Amino acid sequence: ILLAEAGANVLMHEYGWPIMEFGDGTSLLETGLDAIAESDGVLSCTAAHNYAGYDMHAAAAVPAAGSVTFPINTNLFGDSYPTGILYFTLRHVAPSNSLTLTIKGADGWQQVLGNEGGEWEAPGFALWYSGPEVSPRGTYMMSFALYPDTYGGTQLPGDQWSIVVHNSAGEDVEVDLFAADQTGYLYTAAISEYATKAGTMSHPATADSVVTVGAYRANVDSWYAEVEIGDLSF
């Protein structure tokens, strides 16, 4: 309201996060941006972000009474820049939650994640799990994180993890997985199967009323050299 009174017509937002958000327009921030647009006529312009430049998003159909495995390769740069932490959010839209997860690591370690959140410790790392959450629009979200279990630890053990999604329903379920490391992207790791550049727009660009902008690569050299000058950035 104060911004509207000061004469603002558009609000610019340059932030976002794809983890632990429903991304369906129902969060407090998303609905707040909608309210400002409706009551004060102040439109918000948000960033799409460049998450498609990394293998941090995957999508797959989990078959009825079946499963899908998402392999995660970690420590891609070895000890020079290790994977320090991994964040994950799995989402799907359904009348009820029919999914459970199995997290698998090195040396045969695994943990089943169902309807109850919790924390677990294993040699060299720990696991946190939110339990299933559901939005007012019927989006289910299951978030979890893997991190070194000792204070000051900087590296997850092993170079291969996997997330197995089990579906107990009598029909296929489309799921959407986001992953990130300590950089906020997934620079030191990669989802090696089912990765896709589609669907990487980030909260709060998922609000109903906002205008979301994708960037074009400018006419300067950069580390993002795989994007041709003039093309839409990832």
DAHUJO-V707536 format. One record per residue. N is the residue number from 0. RES is the residue in three letters. PHI is phi as a letter, one per 40 degrees, with the letter a starting at -180 (999 if undefined). OMEGA is omega in degrees with one decimal (* if undefined). Layout:
n->[N,N]
res->[RES,RES]
phi->[PHI,PHI]
omega->[OMEGA,OMEGA]
//
This chain:
n->[0,1,2,3,4,5,6,7,8,9,10,11,12,13,14,15,16,17,18,19,20,21,22,23,24,25,26,27,28,29,30,31,32,33,34,35,36,37,38,39,40,41,42,43,44,45,46,47,48,49,50,51,52,53,54,55,56,57,58,59,60,61,62,63,64,65,66,67,68,69,70,71,72,73,74,75,76,77,78,79,80,81,82,83,84,85,86,87,88,89,90,91,92,93,94,95,96,97,98,99,100,101,102,103,104,105,106,107,108,109,110,111,112,113,114,115,116,117,118,119,120,121,122,123,124,125,126,127,128,129,130,131,132,133,134,135,136,137,138,139,140,141,142,143,144,145,146,147,148,149,150,151,152,153,154,155,156,157,158,159,160,161,162,163,164,165,166,167,168,169,170,171,172,173,174,175,176,177,178,179,180,181,182,183,184,185,186,187,188,189,190,191,192,193,194,195,196,197,198,199,200,201,202,203,204,205,206,207,208,209,210,211,212,213,214,215,216,217,218,219,220,221,222,223,224,225,226,227,228,229,230,231,232,233]
res->[ILE,LEU,LEU,ALA,GLU,ALA,GLY,ALA,ASN,VAL,LEU,MET,HIS,GLU,TYR,GLY,TRP,PRO,ILE,MET,GLU,PHE,GLY,ASP,GLY,THR,SER,LEU,LEU,GLU,THR,GLY,LEU,ASP,ALA,ILE,ALA,GLU,SER,ASP,GLY,VAL,LEU,SER,CYS,THR,ALA,ALA,HIS,ASN,TYR,ALA,GLY,TYR,ASP,MET,HIS,ALA,ALA,ALA,ALA,VAL,PRO,ALA,ALA,GLY,SER,VAL,THR,PHE,PRO,ILE,ASN,THR,ASN,LEU,PHE,GLY,ASP,SER,TYR,PRO,THR,GLY,ILE,LEU,TYR,PHE,THR,LEU,ARG,HIS,VAL,ALA,PRO,SER,ASN,SER,LEU,THR,LEU,THR,ILE,LYS,GLY,ALA,ASP,GLY,TRP,GLN,GLN,VAL,LEU,GLY,ASN,GLU,GLY,GLY,GLU,TRP,GLU,ALA,PRO,GLY,PHE,ALA,LEU,TRP,TYR,SER,GLY,PRO,GLU,VAL,SER,PRO,ARG,GLY,THR,TYR,MET,MET,SER,PHE,ALA,LEU,TYR,PRO,ASP,THR,TYR,GLY,GLY,THR,GLN,LEU,PRO,GLY,ASP,GLN,TRP,SER,ILE,VAL,VAL,HIS,ASN,SER,ALA,GLY,GLU,ASP,VAL,GLU,VAL,ASP,LEU,PHE,ALA,ALA,ASP,GLN,THR,GLY,TYR,LEU,TYR,THR,ALA,ALA,ILE,SER,GLU,TYR,ALA,THR,LYS,ALA,GLY,THR,MET,SER,HIS,PRO,ALA,THR,ALA,ASP,SER,VAL,VAL,THR,VAL,GLY,ALA,TYR,ARG,ALA,ASN,VAL,ASP,SER,TRP,TYR,ALA,GLU,VAL,GLU,ILE,GLY,ASP,LEU,SER,PHE]
phi->[999,c,c,c,c,c,g,c,b,b,b,b,b,b,a,i,a,c,c,g,b,c,g,b,g,b,c,c,c,c,c,c,c,c,c,c,c,c,c,b,g,b,c,b,b,b,c,c,g,b,c,c,c,b,c,b,b,a,a,a,c,c,c,d,f,b,a,b,b,b,c,b,c,b,f,c,b,g,c,c,a,c,c,c,a,b,b,b,b,b,b,a,b,a,c,a,c,b,b,b,b,b,c,b,b,c,g,g,c,a,a,c,b,b,c,b,c,i,b,b,b,a,d,g,a,b,b,b,b,c,g,c,b,b,c,c,c,g,c,c,b,b,b,a,a,b,a,d,c,b,c,g,c,b,a,c,c,g,b,a,b,a,b,b,b,b,b,c,c,c,a,c,b,c,b,b,b,b,b,a,b,c,c,g,b,b,c,c,a,a,c,c,b,g,c,a,c,c,g,c,c,b,d,c,c,c,c,c,c,c,b,b,b,c,c,b,c,c,c,b,c,a,c,c,c,c,c,c,d,g,c,c,c,c]
omega->[179.1,177.2,177.9,178.7,178.7,176.2,179.2,176.5,-176.9,172.5,178.9,-179.2,178.5,178.5,177.9,-176.4,-177.4,-174.5,175.5,173.4,177.6,179.0,-179.1,176.0,-173.3,-177.9,179.1,179.1,-179.5,-179.3,174.9,176.6,176.6,-178.2,177.9,179.2,-176.5,-173.3,-174.6,179.6,179.9,-176.2,176.4,176.5,-173.0,-179.6,176.2,-176.7,-172.5,-177.6,-179.4,177.1,-178.7,176.7,-176.1,-179.9,179.5,178.2,-179.5,173.1,177.6,-174.1,177.2,-179.4,-178.8,-176.9,173.9,179.4,174.8,176.9,178.8,175.0,-175.7,178.9,-177.3,-179.4,178.3,-176.9,-178.1,176.0,-172.4,171.3,-176.1,-179.8,175.8,174.3,178.8,167.7,175.5,-177.9,171.4,179.3,-176.6,176.4,178.5,-178.0,179.7,-171.8,165.2,-177.4,167.8,177.3,-177.9,177.9,-178.4,174.2,175.2,179.4,173.6,179.5,176.6,178.4,-177.4,-174.2,-178.9,174.5,178.9,177.2,-179.8,175.9,176.5,-178.9,174.5,-177.9,176.7,-177.9,172.7,-177.8,-176.3,-164.5,-179.5,172.6,-179.8,-179.2,176.6,179.4,174.3,174.4,175.4,-177.8,176.6,-176.6,178.8,-178.4,174.5,-175.6,177.0,-172.3,178.8,179.0,-178.6,176.8,-173.7,-173.2,171.2,179.2,176.8,-179.9,-176.9,172.9,175.4,177.6,178.9,179.8,-179.0,-178.7,179.8,-177.5,179.1,177.1,179.8,178.0,176.1,-179.8,-176.5,-177.0,171.5,175.9,176.6,174.8,-174.9,179.2,-172.3,171.2,172.9,-173.5,-175.0,-177.7,-179.3,168.6,-168.2,175.0,179.3,178.8,-179.6,176.6,-179.6,172.9,-176.1,176.8,-169.2,168.0,7.0,177.2,179.3,175.6,-175.2,-167.3,-170.1,169.6,-176.7,-172.7,170.9,-175.3,170.5,178.9,180.0,-175.6,175.8,176.3,178.5,177.4,179.4,-170.6,-179.8,175.5,179.9,176.5,-179.1,179.7,178.0,179.8,176.6,*]
//
